[in-house]
């Protein structure tokens, strides 16, 4: 055996080891995505009830031409109890004296939002997260499969690993 075949064999072996490292990292990342997706799927919506609230005051501080930081002061009744709260928004189209729909937590009616949480939006996001997690893990293990089946792919991965190592030494 000559030096060329030894380098080829060594690069292929390093590529195979490197592919397992990649697969482990991708599996951990994929698992994180899947866990977040499952959490999103089973998370209970917080702001589920709604009420009409009167805007008692609007304070806006324009930050840019298209965005504004506004604080709405609203007054509303839930089960005969009056609430006066402030809520932040980027929308500067609200005016004093008009009514707006606010969504509140039925367990804590003083906790309000201008947007309703819907479980269908969370479900789509949850499935996207879980599919991305599986895709990331799959790509990592596909790399292992390819380096085990093809010595040329393994050698290319090994050369890439050495190149990344040398680049990190030169950059530091």
N, C-alpha and C positions, 0 to 999 in steps of 0.2 A: 504494500500500500504506500502511496505517495502522500506528500503533504496536502495535495489538493483534496484527495478523498478523505483524509483525516479532518481537514477543515470542514468539508461538506458534512461528514458524519457528526462532528462536534456541533456545528450550527443546527443540524436537524434535532439533535438531543436537547440542546438549549431551547430550541423552538417548541419542542413538546412540553418541557417543564414550564416555559413561559405561558403556554396556552392553558395549562392547569391553573396557574396564578390568575390569568385573565378570567377564566371560568369561575373561580372562587369569588373574585371581586364582583363580577357580573351577577352571580347568584345572590350575594349579599345585597347588592343594590336592587335587584329584582324582587327579593323578599321584602325589602323596605317598601317598595312601590305596592306590592300586593297587600301588605299589612295596612298601609294608608288607605288603599282602595276598600278593603273590608271595613275599616273604621268608618269611612265615608258612607258605605252602603247601609250600615246599621245605626248611624248617628241619628238621634232624634232631633227633628226640627224644633227650634226654640220659639220663633215668632209665628205662632199659628193662628191667633185670633186677631181680628181687626176691629177698628172703631174709627168713626169720623172725628177728627180733631180740628179745632179752630186755631189758626195761626195768630198769636197775639203780638208777635214781634219778629222781625227779620233783621239780622245783622250780617252783612256780607263784606268781605275783604277780598277784592279781586286780586288774584295773583298773576294771571296772564289774561290774554284777550279771550280765551275760550273757557277758562276754568275760574271758579270763584270758591272761596271757602266761606260758607254761610252757616249761621247758627239760627235754627228756627226755634222759637219759643211757642209751644203748643199747649192747649188746654183741652182736656177730654174727660169723659165720664165712663167708668167701668163699674157695673153693679151698684150704681148710685153713689159711688165715691169719685170725687173730682181730683184730677191729676194735672199738675202744671210741670212740664218737662221741657228740656232743651235737647235738640238733636242736630247733629252735623250733617251737612250735605254739600256736594259740589255744584248743585243746580241752583242758579240764581233766579229762576223764574217764579219762585213763590212770592206771594204778596200778603201783607198784613190784612187780616180780616176775612181771608178766604178759608175754606175747609180743605183738609187734606186727609187721606186715609193713612192711618198709622197701624202698624202691626205690633202686637205685644205678646209677651210671654204670659200665658194664663196663670202660671204660678207666681208671677211677679209683674202685675200690670203696669208698674212704673218703669219697666225695662222695655223700651220701644225701638222700632226700626221703621224706616220708610219703605223697605223692601221685604216681601214675604219670602221666607225660606220655603222652597218646595223640594220635596223628596225626589221628584223626577229629575231635577237638575243635578242633585247630588248623586243619583244613581248612574247617570250618564258619565259624570266625572269619575265615579268609583270604578265603573267598568273600564274606562280608559286607563286609569292608573293600574288596575290589575292586569290588563292586556299588555301595557308597556312593561310592567315588571316581568311578565312571562317572556316577552320578546327580548328584553335585555338579557335575562338568564339564558334563553335559547341561543342567542348570538354567541355568548361565552362558551356554551357547550358545543355549538357547531364548530367553533374554532378548534376545540379539542379533537372533535371527530375528524376534521380536515387534516390536522397535523398528524394524527395517528394513521390516516389512510394514505397520505401522500408525503413522502420524504422531501420532495421539492418545496411543498408548502411549509413544512416544519423548518427546513433550512432557511427559507425566506423570513419566517418569523424569528428564528434565532439571530439572523443577521440584523433584523430590525431591532431586536432587544439590545444587541451589542451597540448598534448605532445610537440608540436612545441613551444608553449608559455613557458612551463616550461624549455625546452632546451635553449631557448633564454635567459631566466633569469639566468640559471646556467652558460652559456658561457660568460655572461657579468659579 
